[in-house]
Amino acid sequence: MFRLRPPLEFAPTRAELAGVVGRLLGDGWRLALVAGHEDVPDHPGAPDGFRIVYAFLRPGGCQGRGERAEVTVAVPRDDAWFPSVAALSYPAGRFEREVRDLFGVPVRDHPQPYRLVRHGNWPAGHYPLRSDADPAPAFTGNDPFPFLEVEGEGVYEIPVGPIHAGLIEPGHFRFTVVGESILQLRFRLWFMHRGIEGLFRGRTPDEGVALAERISGDTAVGHALAYVQAVEDASGVVVGERALLVRALLLELERLYNHVGDLGAIVNDVGYGIAKNHCDALKEELLRHNRRVTGHRLLRGGVLVGGARLLAEPDVGLVADVARRADEVARVALAHPIVANRVVDQAILPAAAARSYGTLGYVARASGVAVDARAEHPAIDLGPAFTVVTEDAGDVRARFEVRRREIEVSARLVADLAGRVAGASSEPPIPARPVAGAGLGVVEGWRGTIVHRVELDAAGRVSRLKAVDPSFFNWPAIGVALTDTIVPDFPLCNKSFNLSYAGNDL
Amino acid sequence: MNAAVLAVLAAQVVVALALTPLLIGVMRQVRTRLEGRAGPGVWQPWRDTVKLLAKEPLRAAGSSWVLWLAPAALVVSSVMVVALIPLIATPALPLLPADLFVVVSVLLVGTVALALLGLESGTAFGGMGSSRHMMIAALVEPTVLIAVYALSIPAATSSLGTIIASRLTDVTAVMTPAGLLAIVALFVVVLAECGRLPVDNPATHLELTMVHEAMILESGGRDLAWLELGSWLRLTALLGLVVNLAAPWGIATEPTPAGLAVGVAAFSVKLLAAGAGIAAAEVFLAKLRLFRVPELLAGSFVLAFLAVTASYLVA
């Protein structure tokens, strides 16, 4: 199979898996994703059974472009199980549950062997990514989904969602509370499970781009870019410099409009509505600018397999002006004594927890963990305009501040990249070659590092796509940050994380 | 005399009912405009109320008579409060005086009705809202009593009409330290009682942060219309009391048609101006952490207490 950037590859047996994974994690590798695969033989002698692929990333490597490693475990169909490595890595445990729920391959010795993706109404024995799965089963199941119950004097539960009072994605939260103090938060996601990964199957690489843009609506560029990078890695397409520059530019434009919107949304949750109105107006300017640049307010259509497209030159002056005004609004908001009192020391995520949960993006950087794929796995050198922004406090203010400062960095990058794009000669997009292969795409989306792993069949069509939004890693960290928090402060904490439901549920 | 006083009370109710949705509309529109948005106009609460009144209420299966009694109790208590508090004229019925303690007790009926409604809805939000509401109410009621008590000392009566009338005749009484302290204390607790910033955010959609809204989350149709109207009337009544204590000018002391006309006009202007002022201030405020609300209310209680002390020292 073809690889543009060949990773270190390991193929341990099931018994050896934990040893290999443990060694990699000890050597500074980070688990990026775990993807299940089902190989159905189309000719005699072809592989039959399941494969579990563990992809790892590490900074450094050749020219500082980052290193990749893949561990593949074969699981025979007639003895289908795989061992858990949840004891070594918390996110691995969640990935394993996802694989089990989607492929029906049992996990052995899992410390939390509960359902993750599966909802109680899925019919028994329905595993949607299996080749023989019914594409539209009747929802006849009625399994309970028990939450850990806490008993004691004055303990009560608050169930919230999945339908909320505002325009929010669906998720069910179960608070166990004494008075106003949160004892425990458990949540149930995957209400937004649309079977996106299954929908990729059989598409040509070009047809997959529009789908990738819709994995999470606010991360159109991030997911599309991770997808096309994976496809290019799998089919051996080397993209020209201008396309790389345009892609980096689009990624920053996406970061800008989302961060500006978030600044307003966070302070709106403490009732400081005027800051939200200002930020919404600024965000609207950016959305209209997006439309001029790519033809779509959410920047859809800018990223292509083997290339990138701009309809118009970005207005560097407008972006810089919006960034400056957003910075001013953010400073005014944080200078407000009541706002400051609400966000400082609120919902602290300690650095140790941020690391052990494998958090990504601004959530990790606000806790002092400097993970950023733009620095660790760069597609192009961003030059001196780029710095990784970190804060140490890990509270709501830190997550707010990381966004504020990243807006400044992104505006600088937009100005720099726009100049470099103008100087680069344009080239037509290079189509993916119809070869079988596997590839990995790593992109720093605005929420954090997005990783896609794609496999192409002999006809060059997508046979398997595994997408991981940073939200998948960050969701469990909310529970940690809520220690010592009171119920009415949860929405503020949640907004400071602002995780994607769609990107997590797929 | 009694017939004239009854006419005054009826006029107060009519004026309050007519003015209340407009007050809310003005407050929302002022805030909207100051935040740079267009807004639906000052008549939107009127339109909403009329719309909701025409809709049938839906009540959960298994819910009890509390769900229909509570809105009625709230509205009746609020109507009684606007009738009793001297809004446009000071004369009072001899058997049913606008007594400070009577007014606070009637207010409490509405408070309890709302809390019971929140509990009856059977959701965790309702119970949560009720518990927060009662916490705030427990801190608000003593401050209201003490603040008005401070103002009643110079007048030597607990009848609100007489207090306001005496402040009208003696302008210097309005500007005493005790009077100012009491008015400020009263103003803070009115904000808390009526669910305004920085205690509660009336514009939020976040269920977990709500106080007042959490209790009425499960109500709809006519029930919701009465609950909203009842709560808004409390704002009219309490804010009306504060503005009439702070600036009694224009209020009618005799139930004559001309006096009442002046009273209605003066009250409308004072109330809407105060509402617009609160809305403008809210633009610059954020919501306090829930556990800091008691500190704010304790502060206002201290002000009220100082006012009482100052009244005795002066008197």
Interface residues (C-beta under 8 A of the other chain):
Chain A: Y156 E157 I158 P159 V160 H164 A165 G166 E180 V267 D269 V270 G271 Y272 G273 I274 N277 H278 A281 H336 I338 V339 N341 R342 I486 V487 P488 D489 F490 P491
Chain B: R31 L34 E35 G36 R37 A124 F125 G127 M128 L197 P198 N201 A203 T204 H205 L206 E207 L208 T209 L217 V283 F284 L285 A286 K287 L288 R289 L290 F291 R292
